[in-house]
Amino acid sequence: MRSAAYLLAGLFLILLQGTSHRFLVGLDGLSMGNWSAGEILHGATPSLVLPMVVYLGIHEPSMARGSLLAFGLGWGLDILGGSPAFLFRFTMVAIWWISRAASARVSTQSIVMRIPLALSASLVESAIILTLLAIFGADNRRPLELSSIVLPRAISTALFSPFVFSLSHRLLAESWGSSGASKAAGSN
């Protein structure tokens, strides 16, 4: 049940992520001195699924379930995002493993750790994607063009990460509450 809740919430976040650029386009007409909002917000579409994958890497006790959930979320990004085949499936599982390895050192209990953790995970994800596109991509100039959006995307992902971490924590707490209630009902 918990896995289905994570996948459904991830699907919602993927759809929200896919439409968030439309909100940023609406801000294009604003200007701030010599800069327009379009120049500042270029590439600032957040990755809303990435903090969920990081949360799963830190808090999911089952390695098989966590990696399969990361694969499923990456699959959703591949299918709905229009990226090259297996790009986000591989990347999300790699980010899950990296967060799993870092789980002994970090905690997501406070906002002080959530934002830098999401920022660093987004930068690592971008590095993996750009490297894979440089090696396997048909257009060798594409990674250079995409490198201009790495930092705005990482910053926007970090800013939205507390909301995604709290959603993920709520899903985990709800599943523990329902499994604890079913265990208590089964023991009576």
Stockholm file with secondary structure:
# STOCKHOLM 1.0

chainA/1-188         MRSAAYLLAGLFLILLQGTSHRFLVGLDGLSMGNWSAGEILHGATPSLVLPMVVYLGIHEPSMARGSLLAFGLGWGLDILGGSPAFLFRFTMVAIWWISRAASARVSTQSIVMRIPLALSASLVESAIILTLLAIFGADNRRPLELSSIVLPRAISTALFSPFVFSLSHRLLAESWGSSGASKAAGSN
#=GR chainA/1-188 SS CHHHHHHHHHHHHHHHHHHHHHHHHHTTTCEETTEEHHHHSTTCCCCSSHHHHHHHHHHCSCHHHHHHHHHHHHHHHHHHHTCSTTHHHHHHHHHHHHHHHHTTTCCCSSHHHHHHHHHHHHHHHHHHHHHHHHHHCSCTTHHHHHGGGHHHHHHHHHHHHHHHHHHHHHHHHHHHHHHHHHHHHHHC
#=GC SS_cons         CHHHHHHHHHHHHHHHHHHHHHHHHHTTTCEETTEEHHHHSTTCCCCSSHHHHHHHHHHCSCHHHHHHHHHHHHHHHHHHHTCSTTHHHHHHHHHHHHHHHHTTTCCCSSHHHHHHHHHHHHHHHHHHHHHHHHHHCSCTTHHHHHGGGHHHHHHHHHHHHHHHHHHHHHHHHHHHHHHHHHHHHHHC
//
